[in-house]
Amino acid sequence: MEAAKIYFIVFGVLTILGGIVGYVKAGSVASIIAGSITGVLLLVAAFVLPEHRMVGLATALIVSLLLAAQFIPRFLQTGRVMPAGIMSVLSAIGVIVVIVAWVKK
């Protein structure tokens, strides 16, 4: 469970930073809002994992699936690594981490 917690902390921080970069580079208010919300949710999921495993895993799964649904089609359409490709990979890994943590119990 510790590996999942670490992954979602890193994923959450990178998501927040990505939102900030999107705002700074493109002036995208949507990027900073969405990045902050999803990043904070991933951090919350990570920090509740030890005590409330199911809530943490469910939150991480939902956020990872939402981000994957947003970024994988965008990456396939544009082929741009930044930010769509990186977020696609991080989101897919997030889903896998949740499944592995769920199976391990």
N, C-alpha and C positions, 0 to 999 in steps of 0.2 A: 504494500500500500504506500510505502514511503516513496517509491519511484514514481507512482502516479501523482502523488502530492507535489513532488519536485517538478514533474513535467508541467502540471497545470499552473504552478507558480510562474515558471519560465514562459509558458504560452500566454498567460494573462498579462505579464509585463510586456512581452513583445507586441501583443495586441494593442495595449495602451500606447506604447511607443509608436506603433504603426499609425494609429489615429492621429497622434501629435504630428508625425512627419507628413501625413496627408494634409493636415491643416496648414502647416508651415509652407510646404512646397506648392500646394494647389489652392490654398485658401478654403479648403473643404470643411465646412462646419459639420456636415454629415459624418465625415471621417472621424473627427475628434469625438463627436457624441457617440457614434456606434462603437468606435474603438474603446472608449472609456467604459461604456456600459458592459460590453461583452468581456473586456479585460477584467473589470471588477468582479463580474459574475464568475469568471474562471478562478480568480483569486479566492473568492468566497468558497467556491467548490473545493479548492485545494485545502483551505484551512478548516473546513468542517469534515473532511474525509475521515480523520481518525475517530472522531466521536460519533458522527452520523454518516456512516459509510454510504448508505443508499441515497440519502439526500445529496451528498457530494458527488457521487457517481452520476446520478440522474441529472443534476445541474450541469456537470461537465459534458455529459452526452448531448443534452439539448443544445447547449451553446456551440459545441463542436459541430453538430449537425446543421445548425443554422448558418454558421460561418462557412461550412463546406457547401451548402446549398447556394450561398452568395458567391463564393470565390471560385469554385471549380468550373461552373459554366463560363464565368468571366475569363478564366485562364484559357479554357478551350477556345473561346471566341477570339481573344486578343493575342494569346501566346506570350504575354508579358510576364516576366518572372516577378517583377516588383510592382505591386504588392500581391497580385492575384496568385501567382505561382507559389510563393512562399506561404501565403495564408492557406492555399489549397492543401499543401503538404502538411502544415501544422494541424489543420483541422482533421485531415484524414488520420494522422497519427493520434490525435486526441480521441477519435472514435475507437481506434484500435486499443489504446491504453485503457479506456473504460471497459471494453469487452474483456481484455486480459485480466484486469483487476476484478471484474465481476465474476469471471470463471474461477479465479484463484480463491476467492472468498477468504 
